[in-house]
Amino acid sequence: MNLAKDRCIFGPIPSRRLGISLGVDLIPFKTCSMDCIYCECGKTTSLTTERKEYFPTDLAIRQIDEALKQHPRIDYITFSGTGEPTLHSHIGEIIRHIESHYPEVKLCLLTNSFCLTDPAIAKELAPVELIIPSLDGSNEEEFQKINRPAPGLSIEKIARGIADFRKISSAQMWLELFIAEGINDSPESAGRFLRMVEMIRPDKVQLNTLDRPGTERSVGIPSAEKLRVMAEIIGRAAEVELIGGRAARKSEPEHLSTGEYNQRIIDTVASRPCTAQDLALSLGFREPNLEACLRRMEKAGLIFSEPGPRGLYYRAGKKPFSDVPRGSDGK
Ligand code: SF4
């Protein structure tokens, strides 16, 4: 399959946390240094720590310039995508370009943190305003089970890398811990996470749980009580916020107009390709209504579908003539 793509920009997306955010995805589907069991983009087909110019840097810069011309009121540019953004060997150059040409635009990086273990790369990433690094294992066994990393990566090195990054960057840091039922949801895991959080000292910790089906169907959402206990323990060192499936389920939409219903779908598929089941899970919409609505929206040219690893995936807009799959990071 040809994994090349001709665009690295997606959005802009209205985001509760970031305002209006423009996504930049520099990595081909599905290249990553990890193969997380919860990844919403599907299984990693190229598991690697090799940094390369996966997308032409000059083209990425041109596309960012064009997008910012079209959408001058962007609050954040967010590096995320179908794989690990820091695998792009010139991400530092792109960050410097945005910094020097658009000082009013903030930069956000979603990362699985592996590159933070290299001080030279960490220095290139330091100018971002917000970093959301993942740290999913409280020990090596959990790390291997949840993140299934490329050889050579260890949770100890990664935690140390995040802590060192904290010392060289003034970025806000929201440390994201993905909690999987039966793997890292015990009070013992919480105690180990607490020690890591004490070392890293992030601005806050986000406890994430499954939002949409991940790569492995068996991944479960811990009970609300387990999450409460974890939040209580980790909360001794930092503010803890519950995000993802368990939290999202609290707010099922009620009495939405057709326009609002459609807009929620468009906002969601603008940020990442989703199946009908993904949308049902993340938006709380009932599948029979949703499927009929997706058909209507596709006919109206608001969204389009294409086959993917878990069935039909919906994306925003009209289908380009020569399009290729593009996803977004599960974090
Ligand atoms: S969740 Fe992020 S780090 Fe994990 S496999 Fe998916 S893209 Fe890679």
Residues whose N, C-alpha, C, O or C-beta is under 5 A from the ligand:
A	BS01	SF4	C32 M34 D35 C36 C39 G81 T82 G83 E84 N112 D329 G330
